[in-house]
Protein backbone atom coordinates (compact mmCIF):
# COMPACT_ATOMS: atom_id res chain seq x y z
CA UNK A 1 0.00 0.00 0.00
CA UNK A 2 1.54 3.33 -1.04
CA UNK A 3 2.08 5.99 1.59
CA UNK A 4 0.52 9.40 1.06
CA UNK A 5 0.08 12.59 3.01
CA UNK A 6 -3.56 12.82 3.92
CA UNK A 7 -3.40 16.60 4.44
CA UNK A 8 -2.13 17.08 0.88
CA UNK A 9 -4.75 14.67 -0.44
CA UNK A 10 -7.56 16.42 1.46
CA UNK A 11 -6.40 19.83 0.26
CA UNK A 12 -6.31 18.72 -3.35
CA UNK A 13 -9.77 17.15 -3.09
CA UNK A 14 -11.09 20.35 -1.48
CA UNK A 15 -9.58 22.33 -4.35
CA UNK A 16 -11.52 20.23 -6.83
CA UNK A 17 -8.91 17.74 -8.04
CA UNK A 18 -10.01 14.32 -9.21
CA UNK A 19 -9.60 11.62 -6.56
CA UNK A 20 -7.07 9.57 -8.55
CA UNK A 21 -4.94 12.61 -9.35
CA UNK A 22 -5.07 13.86 -5.76
CA UNK A 23 -3.98 10.44 -4.49
CA UNK A 24 -1.11 10.23 -7.00
CA UNK A 25 0.09 13.72 -6.14
CA UNK A 26 -0.03 13.06 -2.38
CA UNK A 27 1.99 9.86 -2.88
CA UNK A 28 4.54 11.72 -5.03
CA UNK A 29 5.05 14.30 -2.27
CA UNK A 30 6.11 11.46 0.06
CA UNK A 31 8.54 10.07 -2.53
CA UNK A 32 10.00 13.52 -3.12
CA UNK A 33 10.46 14.06 0.62
CA UNK A 34 12.31 10.76 0.93
CA UNK A 35 14.63 11.63 -1.96
CA UNK A 36 15.30 15.05 -0.48
CA UNK A 37 16.17 13.51 2.90
CA UNK A 38 18.70 11.21 1.20
CA UNK A 39 20.40 14.30 -0.25
CA UNK A 40 20.34 16.41 2.93
CA UNK A 41 22.48 14.06 5.02
CA UNK A 42 25.46 13.89 2.62
CA UNK A 43 25.07 17.60 1.90
CA UNK A 44 25.37 18.35 5.62
CA UNK A 45 28.62 16.38 5.73
CA UNK A 46 29.99 18.32 2.76
CA UNK A 47 29.10 21.63 4.39
CA UNK A 48 30.74 20.58 7.66
CA UNK A 49 33.92 19.59 5.81
CA UNK A 50 33.96 22.92 3.96
CA UNK A 51 33.60 24.82 7.24
CA UNK A 52 36.41 22.79 8.80
CA UNK A 53 38.66 23.41 5.79
CA UNK A 54 37.88 27.11 5.80
CA UNK A 55 38.64 27.30 9.52
CA UNK A 56 41.95 25.46 9.04
CA UNK A 57 42.98 27.87 6.27
CA UNK A 58 42.00 31.00 8.21
CA UNK A 59 43.63 29.96 11.49
CA UNK A 60 46.95 28.67 10.14
N, C-alpha and C positions, 0 to 999 in steps of 0.2 A: 504494500500500500504506500503510495507516494506521500511525502510529507508536504504540507502546505501551511501557509500562515493564514489562519482564519480571519484575522483582522483585515488583511489585504483582500481576501476573497469577499468578505462582507462589504467592504467599501466599493469594490468593483461591481458587485451585484446591485448595491444601492445606487450606483452611478448609471446603471442601465446596461451593463455588459451582459452578454449571453453567459449562461452558467458554465458551459464547457470552456469558453475563453477565460472566464474569471478563474476557474480552477487551474487551468494551465499556467496562467500568469502568476498565480499565488505559489504554485509549485516551482516555477522558474526563479522567483525571488529567493526561495530557500536554497536552490542550487547555486545561485550567484553569491549568496552570503557565504556558503561553504567554500567556494573558490576564492573569494576575497580573504577569508580567514587563513587559507593556505598560503597566501601571498604575504599577509601582514607579519607573520612570525619570522620568515627569513629576512624580510625587509627591516624589521626591528634589529636583527643581528647586524645587518649591513650598516645601519645608521649608528649603532653602538661602536662598531669597529672604526667608522669614519671619525667619530668624536674622539675616540682613544688615539687615533693617528694624529688628528689635528692637535690634541693636547700634547702629545709627545713632541711634535714639531715646534710648537710655541714655547714649551718649557724646557728646551734643550739647554 
